[in-house]
Amino acid sequence: METISFHYGRHISKVARALYFHSWKSILSIGVQAVFIAVCMILYTQNQSVILLGISITLVLTMGMSIVMRTLLLPKILSADTRYNKEFEYLFGAEGINFSPEKDASVMTWGSFTRVWENQSYYLLFYGPQEYWFVAKQSFEDAAQEHKFRAYVSDHRKIVSGVIW
C-alpha cells in the first residue's frame, strides 16, 4: 500500500471553487441567467418597462449571490470546519483507497467510485452525485507514485478533465 498525506483544510476551499466553476450545472445556470438578463435589458431599452428592469436587476442579484455563496462563503465555511483542519493520510493500492487508516471501515474499492475528475492540482473521486473525496496532486512523493495512483484508478474509471458532467 502506498501512503499520501496532506492538510485537507488548506485545500478544501480551492477544491470547492474548482468544482463550482467546472460543473456543467453551474456553467449552465450562469449562462441561462446571463441570457435572461441580456434579453430583459434589450427589451427594457426598447419598451422602457420598469417590470423588465426589475426582473433583470433581480436576476443580476440572484446570480451574484449564487456565485458569492459558492465561491467565497461555502469554501470559507468548509475551511473553517475543525474536522477538516488537520493532516489527512490516505493509503491506496490495487484494491482501493483507505481514507482513514485508523478505521478499516473507510476502505473504498476503486469500482465504488462513480466518476473521477482531475484538474492541475487535484483528483476528485466521486461516490455519489455530490459526494466526493479529493486528493491533492502535490501530496504524491514523486511522479512514479502518482502514476501508480492513476493506473489503479484508470483500471476502473476513466479520469476526465474539463467540465464535470
C-alpha positions in Angstrom: 0.0 0.0 0.0 1.2 3.5 -0.9 0.7 6.4 1.5 -0.1 10.0 0.7 -0.8 12.8 3.2 -1.8 16.4 3.0 -3.5 19.1 5.1 -7.2 18.8 4.0 -8.3 22.2 5.3 -5.8 24.1 3.2 -7.1 22.6 0.0 -10.8 22.3 0.6 -11.7 25.9 -0.4 -9.7 25.6 -3.7 -11.5 22.3 -4.5 -14.9 23.8 -3.8 -14.2 26.7 -6.2 -12.8 24.4 -8.9 -15.9 22.1 -8.6 -18.2 25.1 -8.9 -16.5 26.6 -12.0 -16.1 23.2 -13.7 -19.6 21.8 -13.1 -21.9 21.8 -16.1 -24.8 22.7 -13.8 -23.1 25.9 -12.6 -22.0 26.9 -16.1 -25.5 26.2 -17.5 -27.1 28.2 -14.6 -24.8 31.2 -15.1 -25.3 31.0 -18.9 -29.1 30.9 -18.7 -29.3 33.7 -16.2 -26.9 35.8 -18.3 -29.2 35.2 -21.4 -32.3 36.2 -19.4 -30.6 39.3 -18.2 -29.5 40.3 -21.7 -33.0 39.7 -23.1 -34.6 41.7 -20.3 -32.2 44.6 -20.8 -32.7 44.6 -24.5 -36.5 44.6 -24.1 -36.2 47.3 -21.4 -34.3 49.6 -23.7 -37.0 49.1 -26.4 -40.0 49.4 -24.1 -38.8 51.3 -21.1 -40.8 48.8 -18.9 -39.9 49.1 -15.2 -41.0 45.5 -14.7 -38.3 44.3 -17.1 -35.7 46.4 -15.4 -36.8 44.9 -12.1 -36.6 41.4 -13.4 -33.1 42.0 -14.8 -31.9 43.6 -11.5 -33.3 40.7 -9.6 -31.5 38.2 -11.9 -28.2 40.0 -11.5 -28.5 40.0 -7.8 -29.5 36.3 -7.7 -26.7 35.3 -10.0 -24.2 37.4 -7.9 -25.4 35.9 -4.7 -25.1 32.4 -6.0 -21.6 33.0 -7.2 -20.6 34.6 -3.9 -22.1 31.8 -1.9 -20.5 29.0 -3.9 -17.0 30.7 -4.4 -16.5 32.7 -1.2 -18.8 31.8 1.7 -19.1 28.0 1.3 -15.3 27.5 0.8 -14.7 29.7 3.9 -17.2 27.7 6.0 -15.6 24.4 4.8 -12.0 25.5 5.5 -13.0 26.7 9.0 -14.6 23.3 9.9 -12.3 21.7 12.5 -13.0 18.2 11.1 -11.0 19.2 8.0 -8.4 21.3 9.6 -5.8 18.6 10.0 -3.4 16.4 8.2 -5.1 13.5 6.3 -3.4 10.3 5.4 -4.6 8.1 2.6 -3.5 4.5 1.8 -4.0 3.2 -1.7 -3.3 0.1 -3.5 -4.6 -2.1 -6.3 -7.8 -2.9 -4.5 -8.8 0.6 -3.4 -8.2 3.6 -1.2 -8.4 3.9 2.6 -9.3 7.5 3.6 -8.9 6.9 7.3 -6.2 4.3 8.0 -7.2 4.1 11.7 -10.6 2.9 10.7 -10.8 -0.1 8.4 -14.5 0.7 7.5 -13.5 3.6 5.3 -11.7 1.5 2.6 -13.4 2.1 -0.7 -12.7 -0.1 -3.7 -11.9 1.7 -6.9 -15.0 0.4 -8.5 -17.2 2.1 -5.9 -16.4 5.5 -7.4 -18.9 6.7 -9.9 -16.5 9.0 -11.7 -13.1 10.6 -11.4 -12.2 14.1 -12.4 -8.9 16.0 -12.3 -7.6 19.4 -12.8 -4.0 20.8 -12.5 -3.9 20.4 -8.7 -6.5 17.7 -7.6 -8.2 14.4 -8.3 -11.9 14.3 -7.3 -13.2 10.8 -6.6 -17.0 10.9 -6.7 -19.0 8.2 -4.9 -22.4 10.0 -5.2 -24.0 12.9 -7.1 -22.4 15.5 -4.8 -20.2 13.3 -2.6 -16.6 13.1 -3.3 -13.1 12.8 -1.8 -10.2 14.7 -3.2 -6.5 14.0 -3.4 -4.0 16.9 -3.8 -1.6 16.1 -6.5 1.2 17.8 -4.6 0.8 15.1 -1.9 2.4 12.4 -4.0 6.0 11.7 -3.1 7.1 11.6 -6.8 5.8 11.1 -10.3 6.0 7.3 -10.0 3.6 7.3 -7.0 1.1 9.5 -8.9 1.5 7.2 -11.9 0.6 4.2 -9.8 -2.5 6.1 -8.4 -3.6 6.9 -11.9 -3.1 3.3 -13.1 -5.2 1.9 -10.2 -8.0 4.4 -10.8 -7.8 4.0 -14.6 -8.3 0.3 -14.3 -11.9 1.0 -13.1 -12.8 4.5 -14.1 -11.8 7.0 -16.8 -10.1 10.1 -15.4 -11.7 13.1 -17.1 -10.8 16.8 -17.0 -12.6 19.8 -18.2 -16.3 20.2 -17.4 -17.7 17.8 -14.8 -20.8 16.0 -16.1 
